[in-house]
Amino acid sequence: MIVFAGIFSAMAGFGLLLGLGAIEYPVAPHISSYGWALFVNAAAICGLLLFNLYHRHSQRLH
């Protein structure tokens, strides 16, 4: 699960760079909104995976 969280955090970073315009594409104005959507969704999935990992780990300790 930590591997998938890492993958989604990398996707969130890529989406952030697209949204900020740091990565230039020929259709940059059209892909900017895609970058922000990718950032938000990937960050949310990464947060969910890390929360699940933390929750499972904390239940084992009790």
N, CA, C and O atoms as a Tripos MOL2 file, in Angstrom:
@<TRIPOS>MOLECULE
protein
  248   247    62     0     0
PROTEIN
NO_CHARGES

@<TRIPOS>ATOM
      1 N           0.8230   -1.1870    0.0000 N.3       1 MET1
      2 CA          0.0000    0.0000    0.0000 C.3       1 MET1
      3 C           0.8700    1.2560    0.0000 C.2       1 MET1
      4 O           0.4950    2.2750   -0.5810 O.2       1 MET1
      5 N           2.0110    1.1840    0.6390 N.am      2 ILE2
      6 CA          2.8960    2.3470    0.6750 C.3       2 ILE2
      7 C           3.4650    2.6320   -0.7150 C.2       2 ILE2
      8 O           3.7570    3.7810   -1.0450 O.2       2 ILE2
      9 N           3.6210    1.5850   -1.5280 N.am      3 VAL3
     10 CA          4.1050    1.7780   -2.8990 C.3       3 VAL3
     11 C           3.0740    2.5750   -3.7030 C.2       3 VAL3
     12 O           3.4320    3.5040   -4.4270 O.2       3 VAL3
     13 N           1.8070    2.2120   -3.5760 N.am      4 PHE4
     14 CA          0.7630    2.9280   -4.2960 C.3       4 PHE4
     15 C           0.6350    4.3650   -3.7990 C.2       4 PHE4
     16 O           0.3730    5.2700   -4.5900 O.2       4 PHE4
     17 N           0.8160    4.5810   -2.5050 N.am      5 ALA5
     18 CA          0.7950    5.9430   -1.9800 C.3       5 ALA5
     19 C           1.9320    6.7610   -2.5870 C.2       5 ALA5
     20 O           1.7560    7.9390   -2.8980 O.2       5 ALA5
     21 N           3.0880    6.1410   -2.7540 N.am      6 GLY6
     22 CA          4.2110    6.8200   -3.3970 C.3       6 GLY6
     23 C           3.9390    7.1430   -4.8500 C.2       6 GLY6
     24 O           4.2890    8.2200   -5.3330 O.2       6 GLY6
     25 N           3.3100    6.2040   -5.5500 N.am      7 ILE7
     26 CA          2.9620    6.4380   -6.9510 C.3       7 ILE7
     27 C           1.9810    7.6000   -7.0740 C.2       7 ILE7
     28 O           2.1440    8.4720   -7.9270 O.2       7 ILE7
     29 N           0.9650    7.6050   -6.2180 N.am      8 PHE8
     30 CA         -0.0200    8.6700   -6.2980 C.3       8 PHE8
     31 C           0.5430   10.0090   -5.8350 C.2       8 PHE8
     32 O           0.0910   11.0550   -6.3030 O.2       8 PHE8
     33 N           1.5140   10.0030   -4.9310 N.am      9 SER9
     34 CA          2.1320   11.2770   -4.5550 C.3       9 SER9
     35 C           2.9900   11.8080   -5.7030 C.2       9 SER9
     36 O           3.0770   13.0200   -5.9010 O.2       9 SER9
     37 N           3.6220   10.9140   -6.4570 N.am     10 ALA10
     38 CA          4.3700   11.3470   -7.6440 C.3      10 ALA10
     39 C           3.4160   11.9100   -8.6960 C.2      10 ALA10
     40 O           3.7250   12.9090   -9.3450 O.2      10 ALA10
     41 N           2.2550   11.2670   -8.8640 N.am     11 MET11
     42 CA          1.2630   11.7770   -9.8030 C.3      11 MET11
     43 C           0.7480   13.1430   -9.3570 C.2      11 MET11
     44 O           0.4990   14.0190  -10.1860 O.2      11 MET11
     45 N           0.5910   13.3230   -8.0480 N.am     12 ALA12
     46 CA          0.1480   14.6180   -7.5320 C.3      12 ALA12
     47 C           1.1970   15.6890   -7.8120 C.2      12 ALA12
     48 O           0.8550   16.8170   -8.1660 O.2      12 ALA12
     49 N           2.4600   15.3420   -7.6560 N.am     13 GLY13
     50 CA          3.5290   16.2870   -7.9680 C.3      13 GLY13
     51 C           3.5530   16.6620   -9.4410 C.2      13 GLY13
     52 O           3.7530   17.8260   -9.7910 O.2      13 GLY13
     53 N           3.3480   15.6740  -10.3020 N.am     14 PHE14
     54 CA          3.2950   15.9270  -11.7390 C.3      14 PHE14
     55 C           2.1000   16.8140  -12.0840 C.2      14 PHE14
     56 O           2.2150   17.7340  -12.8930 O.2      14 PHE14
     57 N           0.9540   16.5310  -11.4650 N.am     15 GLY15
     58 CA         -0.2320   17.3500  -11.7040 C.3      15 GLY15
     59 C          -0.0430   18.7750  -11.2230 C.2      15 GLY15
     60 O          -0.5170   19.7170  -11.8580 O.2      15 GLY15
     61 N           0.6540   18.9370  -10.0960 N.am     16 LEU16
     62 CA          0.9360   20.2730   -9.5800 C.3      16 LEU16
     63 C           1.8150   21.0470  -10.5530 C.2      16 LEU16
     64 O           1.5740   22.2280  -10.8040 O.2      16 LEU16
     65 N           2.8350   20.3890  -11.1030 N.am     17 LEU17
     66 CA          3.7010   21.0580  -12.0740 C.3      17 LEU17
     67 C           2.9310   21.4270  -13.3390 C.2      17 LEU17
     68 O           3.1520   22.4920  -13.9150 O.2      17 LEU17
     69 N           2.0300   20.5490  -13.7690 N.am     18 LEU18
     70 CA          1.2020   20.8700  -14.9300 C.3      18 LEU18
     71 C           0.2810   22.0480  -14.6300 C.2      18 LEU18
     72 O           0.1340   22.9560  -15.4480 O.2      18 LEU18
     73 N          -0.3310   22.0260  -13.4600 N.am     19 GLY19
     74 CA         -1.2500   23.0920  -13.0950 C.3      19 GLY19
     75 C          -0.5670   24.4440  -12.9660 C.2      19 GLY19
     76 O          -1.1460   25.4700  -13.3230 O.2      19 GLY19
     77 N           0.6500   24.4510  -12.4610 N.am     20 LEU20
     78 CA          1.3880   25.7050  -12.3100 C.3      20 LEU20
     79 C           2.0110   26.1750  -13.6170 C.2      20 LEU20
     80 O           2.4670   27.3140  -13.7150 O.2      20 LEU20
     81 N           2.0310   25.3100  -14.6140 N.am     21 GLY21
     82 CA          2.6030   25.6750  -15.9000 C.3      21 GLY21
     83 C           4.0980   25.4870  -15.9660 C.2      21 GLY21
     84 O           4.7370   26.0160  -16.8750 O.2      21 GLY21
     85 N           4.6810   24.7500  -15.0340 N.am     22 ALA22
     86 CA          6.1210   24.5210  -15.0450 C.3      22 ALA22
     87 C           6.5300   23.5450  -16.1400 C.2      22 ALA22
     88 O           7.6650   23.5860  -16.6150 O.2      22 ALA22
     89 N           5.6260   22.6790  -16.5390 N.am     23 ILE23
     90 CA          5.8750   21.7540  -17.6390 C.3      23 ILE23
     91 C           5.1080   22.2720  -18.8420 C.2      23 ILE23
     92 O           3.8830   22.3860  -18.7980 O.2      23 ILE23
     93 N           5.8150   22.5860  -19.9090 N.am     24 GLU24
     94 CA          5.1840   23.1790  -21.0810 C.3      24 GLU24
     95 C           4.7760   22.1080  -22.0850 C.2      24 GLU24
     96 O           5.5570   21.2200  -22.4270 O.2      24 GLU24
     97 N           3.5650   22.2110  -22.5370 N.am     25 TYR25
     98 CA          3.0290   21.3750  -23.6020 C.3      25 TYR25
     99 C           2.5100   22.2960  -24.6920 C.2      25 TYR25
    100 O           2.2110   23.4570  -24.4150 O.2      25 TYR25
    101 N           2.3950   21.8110  -25.9270 N.am     26 PRO26
    102 CA          1.8560   22.6660  -26.9950 C.3      26 PRO26
    103 C           0.4160   23.1230  -26.7250 C.2      26 PRO26
    104 O           0.0000   24.1780  -27.2050 O.2      26 PRO26
    105 N          -0.3240   22.3490  -25.9740 N.am     27 VAL27
    106 CA         -1.7100   22.7050  -25.6640 C.3      27 VAL27
    107 C          -1.8090   23.0970  -24.1940 C.2      27 VAL27
    108 O          -2.7450   22.6900  -23.5060 O.2      27 VAL27
    109 N          -0.8590   23.8750  -23.7130 N.am     28 ALA28
    110 CA         -0.7540   24.2060  -22.2880 C.3      28 ALA28
    111 C          -2.0160   24.8330  -21.6910 C.2      28 ALA28
    112 O          -2.3870   24.4620  -20.5780 O.2      28 ALA28
    113 N          -2.6930   25.7600  -22.3670 N.am     29 PRO29
    114 CA         -3.8930   26.3250  -21.7270 C.3      29 PRO29
    115 C          -4.9940   25.2880  -21.5040 C.2      29 PRO29
    116 O          -5.7750   25.4000  -20.5590 O.2      29 PRO29
    117 N          -5.0540   24.2990  -22.3630 N.am     30 HIS30
    118 CA         -6.0990   23.2890  -22.2320 C.3      30 HIS30
    119 C          -5.7450   22.2210  -21.2070 C.2      30 HIS30
    120 O          -6.6370   21.5990  -20.6280 O.2      30 HIS30
    121 N          -4.4780   22.0060  -20.9800 N.am     31 ILE31
    122 CA         -4.0660   20.9360  -20.0700 C.3      31 ILE31
    123 C          -3.8730   21.4280  -18.6420 C.2      31 ILE31
    124 O          -3.6870   20.6160  -17.7350 O.2      31 ILE31
    125 N          -3.9130   22.7320  -18.4230 N.am     32 SER32
    126 CA         -3.7230   23.2700  -17.0880 C.3      32 SER32
    127 C          -4.8060   22.7910  -16.1320 C.2      32 SER32
    128 O          -4.5130   22.4250  -14.9930 O.2      32 SER32
    129 N          -6.0490   22.7910  -16.5850 N.am     33 SER33
    130 CA         -7.1260   22.3100  -15.7200 C.3      33 SER33
    131 C          -6.9890   20.8190  -15.4660 C.2      33 SER33
    132 O          -7.3450   20.3410  -14.3890 O.2      33 SER33
    133 N          -6.4790   20.0790  -16.4370 N.am     34 TYR34
    134 CA         -6.2200   18.6560  -16.2370 C.3      34 TYR34
    135 C          -5.1550   18.4610  -15.1690 C.2      34 TYR34
    136 O          -5.2590   17.5460  -14.3520 O.2      34 TYR34
    137 N          -4.1430   19.2990  -15.1630 N.am     35 GLY35
    138 CA         -3.0840   19.1920  -14.1620 C.3      35 GLY35
    139 C          -3.6010   19.4050  -12.7550 C.2      35 GLY35
    140 O          -3.2160   18.6820  -11.8360 O.2      35 GLY35
    141 N          -4.4720   20.3930  -12.5740 N.am     36 TRP36
    142 CA         -5.0410   20.6420  -11.2530 C.3      36 TRP36
    143 C          -5.9390   19.4940  -10.8280 C.2      36 TRP36
    144 O          -5.9330   19.0980   -9.6630 O.2      36 TRP36
    145 N          -6.7140   18.9560  -11.7670 N.am     37 ALA37
    146 CA         -7.5830   17.8160  -11.4350 C.3      37 ALA37
    147 C          -6.7510   16.6050  -11.0520 C.2      37 ALA37
    148 O          -7.0900   15.8910  -10.1080 O.2      37 ALA37
    149 N          -5.6590   16.3680  -11.7800 N.am     38 LEU38
    150 CA         -4.7740   15.2510  -11.4590 C.3      38 LEU38
    151 C          -4.1500   15.4500  -10.0830 C.2      38 LEU38
    152 O          -4.0440   14.4970   -9.3100 O.2      38 LEU38
    153 N          -3.7400   16.6630   -9.7710 N.am     39 PHE39
    154 CA         -3.1450   16.9620   -8.4700 C.3      39 PHE39
    155 C          -4.1280   16.6890   -7.3340 C.2      39 PHE39
    156 O          -3.7840   16.0240   -6.3570 O.2      39 PHE39
    157 N          -5.3420   17.1980   -7.4640 N.am     40 VAL40
    158 CA         -6.3320   17.0440   -6.3900 C.3      40 VAL40
    159 C          -6.6990   15.5780   -6.1940 C.2      40 VAL40
    160 O          -6.7360   15.0970   -5.0620 O.2      40 VAL40
    161 N          -6.9690   14.8680   -7.2780 N.am     41 ASN41
    162 CA         -7.3750   13.4680   -7.1640 C.3      41 ASN41
    163 C          -6.2420   12.5870   -6.6500 C.2      41 ASN41
    164 O          -6.4690   11.7380   -5.7870 O.2      41 ASN41
    165 N          -5.0420   12.7700   -7.1580 N.am     42 ALA42
    166 CA         -3.9180   11.9430   -6.7180 C.3      42 ALA42
    167 C          -3.5580   12.2360   -5.2650 C.2      42 ALA42
    168 O          -3.2130   11.3190   -4.5200 O.2      42 ALA42
    169 N          -3.6310   13.4920   -4.8560 N.am     43 ALA43
    170 CA         -3.3420   13.8220   -3.4610 C.3      43 ALA43
    171 C          -4.3880   13.2130   -2.5270 C.2      43 ALA43
    172 O          -4.0560   12.7480   -1.4370 O.2      43 ALA43
    173 N          -5.6470   13.2180   -2.9540 N.am     44 ALA44
    174 CA         -6.6990   12.6290   -2.1350 C.3      44 ALA44
    175 C          -6.5270   11.1170   -2.0110 C.2      44 ALA44
    176 O          -6.6990   10.5620   -0.9260 O.2      44 ALA44
    177 N          -6.1920   10.4500   -3.1040 N.am     45 ILE45
    178 CA         -5.9890    8.9940   -3.0530 C.3      45 ILE45
    179 C          -4.7630    8.6640   -2.2100 C.2      45 ILE45
    180 O          -4.7810    7.7020   -1.4430 O.2      45 ILE45
    181 N          -3.7040    9.4510   -2.3440 N.am     46 CYS46
    182 CA         -2.5040    9.2380   -1.5370 C.3      46 CYS46
    183 C          -2.8270    9.4100   -0.0570 C.2      46 CYS46
    184 O          -2.3960    8.6060    0.7710 O.2      46 CYS46
    185 N          -3.5770   10.4450    0.2780 N.am     47 GLY47
    186 CA         -3.9800   10.6580    1.6690 C.3      47 GLY47
    187 C          -4.8230    9.5180    2.2020 C.2      47 GLY47
    188 O          -4.6460    9.0920    3.3440 O.2      47 GLY47
    189 N          -5.7390    9.0220    1.3850 N.am     48 LEU48
    190 CA         -6.5780    7.8940    1.7930 C.3      48 LEU48
    191 C          -5.7460    6.6440    2.0410 C.2      48 LEU48
    192 O          -5.9550    5.9500    3.0350 O.2      48 LEU48
    193 N          -4.8120    6.3520    1.1570 N.am     49 LEU49
    194 CA         -3.9590    5.1710    1.3340 C.3      49 LEU49
    195 C          -3.0950    5.2920    2.5870 C.2      49 LEU49
    196 O          -2.9370    4.3220    3.3280 O.2      49 LEU49
    197 N          -2.5430    6.4690    2.8240 N.am     50 LEU50
    198 CA         -1.7210    6.6520    4.0210 C.3      50 LEU50
    199 C          -2.5630    6.5890    5.2890 C.2      50 LEU50
    200 O          -2.1060    6.0670    6.3060 O.2      50 LEU50
    201 N          -3.7940    7.1150    5.2450 N.am     51 PHE51
    202 CA         -4.6790    7.0220    6.3980 C.3      51 PHE51
    203 C          -5.0300    5.5670    6.6830 C.2      51 PHE51
    204 O          -5.0300    5.1470    7.8400 O.2      51 PHE51
    205 N          -5.3300    4.7940    5.6410 N.am     52 ASN52
    206 CA         -5.6310    3.3760    5.8320 C.3      52 ASN52
    207 C          -4.4380    2.6220    6.4010 C.2      52 ASN52
    208 O          -4.5960    1.7610    7.2660 O.2      52 ASN52
    209 N          -3.2560    2.9450    5.9190 N.am     53 LEU53
    210 CA         -2.0440    2.3070    6.4320 C.3      53 LEU53
    211 C          -1.8470    2.6540    7.9050 C.2      53 LEU53
    212 O          -1.5230    1.7760    8.7040 O.2      53 LEU53
    213 N          -2.0370    3.9090    8.2730 N.am     54 TYR54
    214 CA         -1.9030    4.3350    9.6710 C.3      54 TYR54
    215 C          -2.9650    3.6630   10.5430 C.2      54 TYR54
    216 O          -2.6720    3.2070   11.6490 O.2      54 TYR54
    217 N          -4.1870    3.6050   10.0440 N.am     55 HIS55
    218 CA         -5.2900    3.0150   10.8030 C.3      55 HIS55
    219 C          -5.0510    1.5200   11.0500 C.2      55 HIS55
    220 O          -5.2840    1.0260   12.1530 O.2      55 HIS55
    221 N          -4.5940    0.8140   10.0350 N.am     56 ARG56
    222 CA         -4.2910   -0.6180   10.2020 C.3      56 ARG56
    223 C          -3.1570   -0.8240   11.1880 C.2      56 ARG56
    224 O          -3.2000   -1.7360   12.0140 O.2      56 ARG56
    225 N          -2.1380    0.0270   11.1000 N.am     57 HIS57
    226 CA         -0.9890   -0.1170   11.9870 C.3      57 HIS57
    227 C          -1.3770    0.1950   13.4380 C.2      57 HIS57
    228 O          -0.9240   -0.4800   14.3620 O.2      57 HIS57
    229 N          -2.2070    1.2070   13.6320 N.am     58 SER58
    230 CA         -2.5790    1.5660   15.0060 C.3      58 SER58
    231 C          -3.5130    0.5330   15.6300 C.2      58 SER58
    232 O          -3.5270    0.3930   16.8520 O.2      58 SER58
    233 N          -4.2910   -0.1910   14.8350 N.am     59 GLN59
    234 CA         -5.1590   -1.2280   15.3720 C.3      59 GLN59
    235 C          -4.3680   -2.4390   15.8170 C.2      59 GLN59
    236 O          -4.7700   -3.1310   16.7520 O.2      59 GLN59
    237 N          -3.2500   -2.7050   15.1640 N.am     60 ARG60
    238 CA         -2.4120   -3.8350   15.5610 C.3      60 ARG60
    239 C          -1.7630   -3.6160   16.9110 C.2      60 ARG60
    240 O          -1.4900   -4.5730   17.6340 O.2      60 ARG60
    241 N          -1.5130   -2.3520   17.2590 N.am     61 LEU61
    242 CA         -0.8330   -2.0500   18.5120 C.3      61 LEU61
    243 C          -1.7430   -2.2100   19.7270 C.2      61 LEU61
    244 O          -1.2490   -2.3750   20.8420 O.2      61 LEU61
    245 N          -3.0560   -2.1650   19.5330 N.am     62 HIS62
    246 CA         -3.9880   -2.2480   20.6560 C.3      62 HIS62
    247 C          -4.4500   -3.6350   20.9190 C.2      62 HIS62
    248 O          -5.2400   -3.8590   21.8360 O.2      62 HIS62
@<TRIPOS>BOND
     1     1     2 1
     2     2     3 1
     3     3     4 2
     4     3     5 am
     5     5     6 1
     6     6     7 1
     7     7     8 2
     8     7     9 am
     9     9    10 1
    10    10    11 1
    11    11    12 2
    12    11    13 am
    13    13    14 1
    14    14    15 1
    15    15    16 2
    16    15    17 am
    17    17    18 1
    18    18    19 1
    19    19    20 2
    20    19    21 am
    21    21    22 1
    22    22    23 1
    23    23    24 2
    24    23    25 am
    25    25    26 1
    26    26    27 1
    27    27    28 2
    28    27    29 am
    29    29    30 1
    30    30    31 1
    31    31    32 2
    32    31    33 am
    33    33    34 1
    34    34    35 1
    35    35    36 2
    36    35    37 am
    37    37    38 1
    38    38    39 1
    39    39    40 2
    40    39    41 am
    41    41    42 1
    42    42    43 1
    43    43    44 2
    44    43    45 am
    45    45    46 1
    46    46    47 1
    47    47    48 2
    48    47    49 am
    49    49    50 1
    50    50    51 1
    51    51    52 2
    52    51    53 am
    53    53    54 1
    54    54    55 1
    55    55    56 2
    56    55    57 am
    57    57    58 1
    58    58    59 1
    59    59    60 2
    60    59    61 am
    61    61    62 1
    62    62    63 1
    63    63    64 2
    64    63    65 am
    65    65    66 1
    66    66    67 1
    67    67    68 2
    68    67    69 am
    69    69    70 1
    70    70    71 1
    71    71    72 2
    72    71    73 am
    73    73    74 1
    74    74    75 1
    75    75    76 2
    76    75    77 am
    77    77    78 1
    78    78    79 1
    79    79    80 2
    80    79    81 am
    81    81    82 1
    82    82    83 1
    83    83    84 2
    84    83    85 am
    85    85    86 1
    86    86    87 1
    87    87    88 2
    88    87    89 am
    89    89    90 1
    90    90    91 1
    91    91    92 2
    92    91    93 am
    93    93    94 1
    94    94    95 1
    95    95    96 2
    96    95    97 am
    97    97    98 1
    98    98    99 1
    99    99   100 2
   100    99   101 am
   101   101   102 1
   102   102   103 1
   103   103   104 2
   104   103   105 am
   105   105   106 1
   106   106   107 1
   107   107   108 2
   108   107   109 am
   109   109   110 1
   110   110   111 1
   111   111   112 2
   112   111   113 am
   113   113   114 1
   114   114   115 1
   115   115   116 2
   116   115   117 am
   117   117   118 1
   118   118   119 1
   119   119   120 2
   120   119   121 am
   121   121   122 1
   122   122   123 1
   123   123   124 2
   124   123   125 am
   125   125   126 1
   126   126   127 1
   127   127   128 2
   128   127   129 am
   129   129   130 1
   130   130   131 1
   131   131   132 2
   132   131   133 am
   133   133   134 1
   134   134   135 1
   135   135   136 2
   136   135   137 am
   137   137   138 1
   138   138   139 1
   139   139   140 2
   140   139   141 am
   141   141   142 1
   142   142   143 1
   143   143   144 2
   144   143   145 am
   145   145   146 1
   146   146   147 1
   147   147   148 2
   148   147   149 am
   149   149   150 1
   150   150   151 1
   151   151   152 2
   152   151   153 am
   153   153   154 1
   154   154   155 1
   155   155   156 2
   156   155   157 am
   157   157   158 1
   158   158   159 1
   159   159   160 2
   160   159   161 am
   161   161   162 1
   162   162   163 1
   163   163   164 2
   164   163   165 am
   165   165   166 1
   166   166   167 1
   167   167   168 2
   168   167   169 am
   169   169   170 1
   170   170   171 1
   171   171   172 2
   172   171   173 am
   173   173   174 1
   174   174   175 1
   175   175   176 2
   176   175   177 am
   177   177   178 1
   178   178   179 1
   179   179   180 2
   180   179   181 am
   181   181   182 1
   182   182   183 1
   183   183   184 2
   184   183   185 am
   185   185   186 1
   186   186   187 1
   187   187   188 2
   188   187   189 am
   189   189   190 1
   190   190   191 1
   191   191   192 2
   192   191   193 am
   193   193   194 1
   194   194   195 1
   195   195   196 2
   196   195   197 am
   197   197   198 1
   198   198   199 1
   199   199   200 2
   200   199   201 am
   201   201   202 1
   202   202   203 1
   203   203   204 2
   204   203   205 am
   205   205   206 1
   206   206   207 1
   207   207   208 2
   208   207   209 am
   209   209   210 1
   210   210   211 1
   211   211   212 2
   212   211   213 am
   213   213   214 1
   214   214   215 1
   215   215   216 2
   216   215   217 am
   217   217   218 1
   218   218   219 1
   219   219   220 2
   220   219   221 am
   221   221   222 1
   222   222   223 1
   223   223   224 2
   224   223   225 am
   225   225   226 1
   226   226   227 1
   227   227   228 2
   228   227   229 am
   229   229   230 1
   230   230   231 1
   231   231   232 2
   232   231   233 am
   233   233   234 1
   234   234   235 1
   235   235   236 2
   236   235   237 am
   237   237   238 1
   238   238   239 1
   239   239   240 2
   240   239   241 am
   241   241   242 1
   242   242   243 1
   243   243   244 2
   244   243   245 am
   245   245   246 1
   246   246   247 1
   247   247   248 2
@<TRIPOS>SUBSTRUCTURE
     1 MET1         2 RESIDUE 1 A MET
     2 ILE2         6 RESIDUE 1 A ILE
     3 VAL3        10 RESIDUE 1 A VAL
     4 PHE4        14 RESIDUE 1 A PHE
     5 ALA5        18 RESIDUE 1 A ALA
     6 GLY6        22 RESIDUE 1 A GLY
     7 ILE7        26 RESIDUE 1 A ILE
     8 PHE8        30 RESIDUE 1 A PHE
     9 SER9        34 RESIDUE 1 A SER
    10 ALA10       38 RESIDUE 1 A ALA
    11 MET11       42 RESIDUE 1 A MET
    12 ALA12       46 RESIDUE 1 A ALA
    13 GLY13       50 RESIDUE 1 A GLY
    14 PHE14       54 RESIDUE 1 A PHE
    15 GLY15       58 RESIDUE 1 A GLY
    16 LEU16       62 RESIDUE 1 A LEU
    17 LEU17       66 RESIDUE 1 A LEU
    18 LEU18       70 RESIDUE 1 A LEU
    19 GLY19       74 RESIDUE 1 A GLY
    20 LEU20       78 RESIDUE 1 A LEU
    21 GLY21       82 RESIDUE 1 A GLY
    22 ALA22       86 RESIDUE 1 A ALA
    23 ILE23       90 RESIDUE 1 A ILE
    24 GLU24       94 RESIDUE 1 A GLU
    25 TYR25       98 RESIDUE 1 A TYR
    26 PRO26      102 RESIDUE 1 A PRO
    27 VAL27      106 RESIDUE 1 A VAL
    28 ALA28      110 RESIDUE 1 A ALA
    29 PRO29      114 RESIDUE 1 A PRO
    30 HIS30      118 RESIDUE 1 A HIS
    31 ILE31      122 RESIDUE 1 A ILE
    32 SER32      126 RESIDUE 1 A SER
    33 SER33      130 RESIDUE 1 A SER
    34 TYR34      134 RESIDUE 1 A TYR
    35 GLY35      138 RESIDUE 1 A GLY
    36 TRP36      142 RESIDUE 1 A TRP
    37 ALA37      146 RESIDUE 1 A ALA
    38 LEU38      150 RESIDUE 1 A LEU
    39 PHE39      154 RESIDUE 1 A PHE
    40 VAL40      158 RESIDUE 1 A VAL
    41 ASN41      162 RESIDUE 1 A ASN
    42 ALA42      166 RESIDUE 1 A ALA
    43 ALA43      170 RESIDUE 1 A ALA
    44 ALA44      174 RESIDUE 1 A ALA
    45 ILE45      178 RESIDUE 1 A ILE
    46 CYS46      182 RESIDUE 1 A CYS
    47 GLY47      186 RESIDUE 1 A GLY
    48 LEU48      190 RESIDUE 1 A LEU
    49 LEU49      194 RESIDUE 1 A LEU
    50 LEU50      198 RESIDUE 1 A LEU
    51 PHE51      202 RESIDUE 1 A PHE
    52 ASN52      206 RESIDUE 1 A ASN
    53 LEU53      210 RESIDUE 1 A LEU
    54 TYR54      214 RESIDUE 1 A TYR
    55 HIS55      218 RESIDUE 1 A HIS
    56 ARG56      222 RESIDUE 1 A ARG
    57 HIS57      226 RESIDUE 1 A HIS
    58 SER58      230 RESIDUE 1 A SER
    59 GLN59      234 RESIDUE 1 A GLN
    60 ARG60      238 RESIDUE 1 A ARG
    61 LEU61      242 RESIDUE 1 A LEU
    62 HIS62      246 RESIDUE 1 A HIS
